[in-house]
Amino acid sequence: MVYDSIGRDTFDVSLECLAPLGLMVLFGASSGGVPPFDLQRLAAGGSLYVTRPTIGTYTARREDLLAGARELFDLVAHKVITIHVNQRYPLREAAQAHMDLEARKTTGSTVLLP
């Protein structure tokens, strides 16, 4: 399995990393959208799968949104998932926080503080 949040710049390498029957989840496009590609590449790679999920599809129904939120917060509470807050900015520095995010100077989560 490969999770790819970059898109255009990493798509080919991500696809090539997969073993037969592998799955690539393309969930972002920070370098731009992936251009059209020949689906025969999936067969040639060994019956590969590619999906492009969107949060809106998974949370379109309110009960699905609430169930997902409950599951996430339960996993965080039980320390199965750790949220790394690597940057904190005072709210008055929100513009700088956005510039740092856009320039890829951040890692993990970024929090604005009042």
N, C-alpha and C positions, 0 to 999 in steps of 0.2 A: 504494500500500500504506500502511496505517495500522497501527501497533502501539499498542494502547490498554491501559494497565495500571491505569487508574482505574476504569472500569466505568460505573456509573449516571450520574454527573455529566458524563461526556464522550462517552458512546455516540452520542447523536444527532449531535453536531458531528463526531465521527470518521467516522460513516457519510456525512455530507454532504460531507466532504472528498474522497471517492473519485471518481475518474473512472470512466466505464463500464468494466466488467470488472475493477474494482478489488477488492482483498482487504483486509479488516480482520481483524487477529489480536488478539482480546481475550484477554489473558493474565493479567489481574488484576482485582481488584474492590475497590480500596482505599476507594472511596466507596460501595460496596455493589453488590449484584447488579443486573444489567440486567433491568428488568421485561419481561414478554412483549411482543413487537411483531409487527406484521403483516408477514409475509414478502413481501407485495406491494411493500413499500418497496424490497426488493432489485431487483425487476424495474423499478420506476419509476426507480431510480437508474442503470439501465443494466446489468442482469445482474450485480449485485454479489455478492461472496462474503463470508461471515463465518465464522470458525472460532474455537473455544474450546479450544485445546490444553491438556493437562496434562502435566507432567514425568513423572508415573507411567506414562502411556501410552507415552511414547517410551523409557522406561528399564525397562519391565516385564521384558524379557529381559536377563539379565546381559551377554550379548555386545553388545547394543545400548548398554547403559550404558558398558561399557569402550571401545567404538568411539567413542562420543561424547566421552568423557573424553580419549581419545588425540587426537582431532581438535581439541578445544578447546585442550589444552596445546600442541599443535604450532602452532596459530595464535598463541597467546600467545608461545611461544618465538621465532617468526619475526616478531614485532611487527606482525602483521596485526590483532590485537586488543590493546588496551591496557587494563589494569585500573586504574582510578583509585581509590586508597584515600584518601579525603578526611577520614576521621576515624579516630583511634586512641584507644582507651580502655584504661587498666589494667583488668585483670580485676576488681579490687575496685570499679570504677565501672560494672560491668555493668548495674546497675539504671538508672543515668543514661543509658547508651547505649540501652537499650530505650525509655526515656521520650523521648529525642531522636528515635529512629526512629519511634515512634508519633506524635509531634508533627510529623513531617515536617520536622525541623530538619537533616536530613542529606542529602547528595548522594553519588553514587558508592557505593563500598564502605565499610563500617565494619568495623574489625578490633578484636578484644579481645586485649590483650597480657598475657602472664603476669606 
